[in-house]
Amino acid sequence: GRPSYLEILGDRYPTDSITNLTPAILAKVPLRLHTRPSHPLNTLRGLIESHYSDFTHLSSLSPLVSPYKNFDELSFPQDHPGRAVTDSYYVNKDLMLRTHTSAHEVEVFRRGEDKWLLTADVYRRDEIDGSHYPIFHQMEGARIFAADATGMREVAEDNARLRHRLAQAPIVIEDVPHLAPTNPPQATHDPAYAALVAENLKLSLNSLMLTLFGGQAGVGGGAPLRVRWIEAYFPFTSPSFEVEVFFRGKWLEILGSGVVRQATLDTANVPNKIGWAFGLGLERIAMILYSIPDIRLFWSTDERFISQFTDKEITTFQPYSKYPSCFKDVSFWTAQGLDLHENDFCDVVRDVAGDLVEDVKKIDSFVHPKTNRTSLCYRINYRSMDRSLSNEEANDIQAQVVSRLEEQFGVEIR
Ligand code: PHE
């Protein structure tokens, strides 16, 4: 059964019927990789902080937030899928692990910060593969201006400065030509103000992309950096955009952004401001810049990983030998009337196998026409990043996975 309380970062919290935080996740909450000297995530944070050197930099806010703060304060609708217990980690119905750094927007704006960057660990239940991990790191950046002639003069001056920097740089930008009707400037905004702010957002982030990815672009007549702006939807910004960068032959999704919803600023007690925000995932960018092939490596304590990095330097990771992998399949009938969510399956595997699991794939699923029960088959790929895993050890882990599935979800192994 479930424990009556969870101890997190030195405090105890009562559990309830929706508690779904596993020991494997809890053990990683204190680690705060983005603050470890020489760690790639810390170096990348430093690079982005130096780019935004005149912003306030925050990196020590607790990951425990109320669902109200993570969702409601940011205008998420009541039925948003992110709220589901299958998608987010809950301590109890009133407390969860933040799913994004935007959860702190209201509190930081309320403190009176008007240009700030915030780095933090965030948590999402997800599938298991080389680029997904239930804990990752985001950076939120935001800037707000007085919504009056003085504020708009400040925006216009900053826009001129950034336009000048970009005009001389090896960068090609594809912009969104027209806004979709579902992604409009906000009705309460003066359209001229909203346009200046959106332009500041784009110029500022194009300039950041140049800092992060522009290293070789244009050098010796080489190809310029390509950045494209795509329309997006977030409950707490409008208009909203995603930024993609063309790097080593592929378009990479880098961040989400937009003009902050006025409701957020009203709640934060700064109703007379207007501004923008963005949020980016550090792992994705670090994997590209350092050529790190598997997201689990960020958590590795192996000297062969750790010793490769120097503080404040982006270098190319030299992979050490890949150890053999070991596939194990498990087929089962789910309990009558119960469907087992893939994220529930994955959390059992993570909790038992830790970082020895490389990926999990559903390879079969069907419903029995007579009994109406669902049959599922998953293939689990076990591989250690540090050593050779024996078949016995994998069998032993697999046996534990199987008994946990039986106990926790009442499945019947086939
Ligand atoms: N919080 C969003 C995410 O995690 C990103 C975002 C931040 C979008 C700020 C807009 C503004 O996907």
Boltz pocket constraint, residues with backbone or C-beta under 6 A from the ligand:
constraints:
  - pocket:
      binder: B
      contacts: [[A, 99], [A, 100], [A, 101], [A, 102], [A, 140], [A, 141], [A, 234], [A, 237], [A, 241], [A, 255], [A, 256], [A, 257], [A, 258], [A, 277], [A, 278], [A, 279], [A, 280]]
      max_distance: 6.0
